């Protein structure tokens, strides 16, 4: 199914909305400026655009779309946050293509609307944009960003932190609203996450076995009092600390150790 979806998006790439997040970020910045200019008014631009189920049922249908342009807050950091949304969108559009980004964003858009209609709770674009951030954190986990232009942090750690915050919000507020962007994210990234977990399981098992073998060897060496012993003359690294010991790759198992004098002059062990 996911391969078919990728082929579909690649085939219809031109039908995607070009610079989608740039348009949304600039729209949010315009609303931010309007809120500043009409700060003393009873009704500002954000109040007329945000999603309200009762208002929509009363005929204000534009709220079904315009809520994505409501800026995240009204403080000094709002333009910076909007620029960050623009940057996330450009990154995903480069990685995925504009059609896949368009479908991804509007899938989350429909999920947010459905949740708002069913529960009557207020919803905004910050939940949609969080799903973009989780997508970038998954696709580019080692990419670094600088918090407040100073502290470098990898995307994967910020993504993990957001996951913890989402879970904490659900438990503390007893609301499923924080899970809305996670649903959109899991819909697209479930195969990738499942494949990653399956690959990690055998790797983790081999790593545990390797560490166990290393501990066993170290314990044996500690009991014997030396690490290396020539299989021909019996010389150990304790008796001659300056001697070079090598393991012969042609001997059975590759575990036979020889000193410098016998590494090239010995009969290879077959069994």
Helices and strands as residue ranges (DSSP letters): H 2-11, G 13-15, H 20-37, H 45-49, H 53-57, H 63-66, G 67-69, H 78-96, H 98-119, H 125-139, E 144-147, E 151-154, H 155-173, G 177-179, H 180-224, E 246-247, G 252-254, E 257-258
